[in-house]
Amino acid sequence: MKSNFVRNIWMTLVAIVTFINLNSTLLGAEMTNTPVPMAKMLSTNKMFSVDISSIGSTKYLQWETGLPLHEGPVIQNEVIVTHVPTGLYLDLWNSYAFSGKLSEYENYGNEIDFIFGWSKTTEKGWNWDVGMAYINEPPFGTWGKNDSIWPYVKFGKNQKVLGQEVNFYGRFDSYTPLRGSGYKGDKIFSLGTETTFEVTSWLSVPVKSDFGYVTEGMGMNTGGFRWKGQIGTEWKVLSWMKITFPTATVYRDLGWNEYKSDWMFWGGFKISL
């Protein structure tokens, strides 16, 4: 019953965002009384874009700190609807653990995030991503308590390094627990670089390196430095679909005594409409 419930919600969301995307394109054509071929519908010249992704991971480590939230395998799905002219986006993300009950408070492998943000890149390479997430933690449905809010700011600049475009960025995250949450809150300050090596027209290798300072350790009452590295492969199987496998994310303790170094191995797919 639990799996059917999650699957039905996921399929409904996919149908809704796909309808919004196609309907906005068709509406524009109707106003100009011009027929729109399918190729035009799927082009980048549109009012809205939709990104749908799903990955399977060996475990769930909190993405910015590396804190282990679930030691077993998880499936993590995401739907992002972006208003292309402004860069404003709505993001629905969820994690589903293969083990543990959906209503189990201690099992943070199950999670639903509701995110609103603004992301943009200028012609000169300046880029930013600013947003706010509401993190719905188990037990679900207890709005305003047992959960967390997560404002974040990322600001960067694309630069050419030996002919390769690299984004140098700074990022700030603030996890604020609501009443009854198992977290004690945290702030993360990080500096990093990210780039994608284009091996062929259908294979690319994204690489990321990020050094950060975590103030409170998400409840461990001690701060410290950590390094996060990530490398993977993206296989372009269709013009609108990529396979992201394999990918490894590694977290390395740099003096955070109560925190262990860890890693996760994951892969999945991404559809861009």
Secondary structure, DSSP 8 states (H G I E B T S, - for coil): -HHHHHHHHHHHHHHHHHHHHHHHHHHHHHHHT----HHHHTSS-SSEEEEEEEEEESSEE-TTT--EEESS-EEEEEEEEEETTTTEEEEEEEEEESSS-TT-TT-TT-EEEEEEEEEEE-TTSEEEEEEEEEEE-SSTT-TTBS-EEEEEEEEEEEEEETTEEEEEEEEEEEEEE-BT-S---EEEEEEEEEEEEE-SSSEEEEEEEEEEEESSTTTTS--EEEEEEEEEEEEEEETTEEEEEEEEEEEEESS-TT---EEEEEEEEEEE-
